[in-house]
């Protein structure tokens, strides 16, 4: 079986590696002649790390990432609303990693080149359409070229041309009126040097976590500042590489100086700032048409809440490869892939619109805007634990369930 893949972000190379590991011939086509991954961080949850380790990428991840030990939710006064262990510290059989997005992309791309061969990893080939018949499917490229196989995988992102051709009524992604400013800063470690923090509330939020350690002990810290903007209709949209300005965001965090973290000082150290509107798309009733299916952000773009975007693209890749290798026909394989992956990702899209697990910050702000002496007098411990546990189950990384789940490897 031959499977051409459109899109070379995170999901595309993960799909190429997964298919190759399952004994399926894959070939990848990336639109950019010289891909430039955004210079910010990404978080990989244990269910995605498991899949990458089973693909033989564990050593590369461990050497280039920070193993996250704690997730902490903090109000605007620097007080802890909820904290929980993460990765192996939480009982998972696999770690949770924070890593530079460009580092993860290079790891996936270079390993795919090594295993598949550089001749099967193409750049500068932008997919514009697909064609198919009863026995094959074909990617059509902007340069007039074509790539044919038994199955086509569209992993070409939130602006997927293949998805748009099938759903022309969809239009641009759905924007909620908030903008993210994303950057990395070299700074001293905060807390234990392996904690991810979520601060504030829905109307003013700040996220940060270390993604690498530099010589001398400083860390490269990824941060995201989010707030609603006025004149939303005029705001530039959906360009991950759009440079932003600290002047548009830093003043809103001027008072966020706590004993354990100085937020404005961290932001002021930014190497470069990028901005992006908070967008997703409505879940589709199906991903597959004939021998063409969607994967990653082309299938289920979601708000970057709960660290799910890249993780679920990786899960898509592994489940798709498993079913293509095991099922008796292409039709059965694609149906099994969609049945396994579409409902849970649709549920995450909807949950993230409700702020996902970060809802604890909104509850704390609503019930105790001036802060608190004891958080459990504001939000009972059982309520906080239930919110966290419910989201883990929904997103597929409940520790007991993940540790017990059979492997997606086929050989």
SULDA-V509812 format. One record per run of one state. SS is the DSSP state (A for helix, B for strand, O for the rest). FROM is the first residue (numbers start at 1). TO is the last residue. If there is no record, write none. Layout:
# SULDA-V509812
SS&FROM&TO + SS&FROM&TO
This chain:
# SULDA-V509812
O&1&1 + B&2&6 + O&7&10 + A&11&21 + O&22&24 + B&25&29 + O&30&40 + B&41&44 + O&45&45 + A&46&54 + O&55&57 + A&58&64 + O&65&65 + B&66&67 + O&68&69 + B&70&74 + O&75&79 + B&80&85 + O&86&86 + A&87&90 + O&91&96 + B&97&100 + A&101&116 + O&117&117 + A&118&120 + B&121&122 + O&123&126 + B&127&132 + O&133&136 + B&137&141 + O&142&145 + B&146&149 + O&150&150 + B&151&154 + O&155&160 + A&161&166 + O&167&173 + B&174&187 + O&188&194 + B&195&201 + O&202&203 + B&204&213 + O&214&218 + B&219&228 + O&229&231 + A&232&234 + O&235&242 + B&243&243 + O&244&245 + A&246&248 + O&249&249 + A&250&253 + O&254&256 + B&257&258 + O&259&260 + B&261&262 + A&263&268 + O&269&269 + B&270&280 + O&281&288 + B&289&289 + O&290&291 + B&292&294 + O&295&296 + A&297&300 + O&301&308 + A&309&326 + O&327&329 + A&330&353 + O&354&355 + A&356&367 + O&368&374 + A&375&378 + O&379&380 + A&381&395 + O&396&398 + A&399&404 + O&405&411
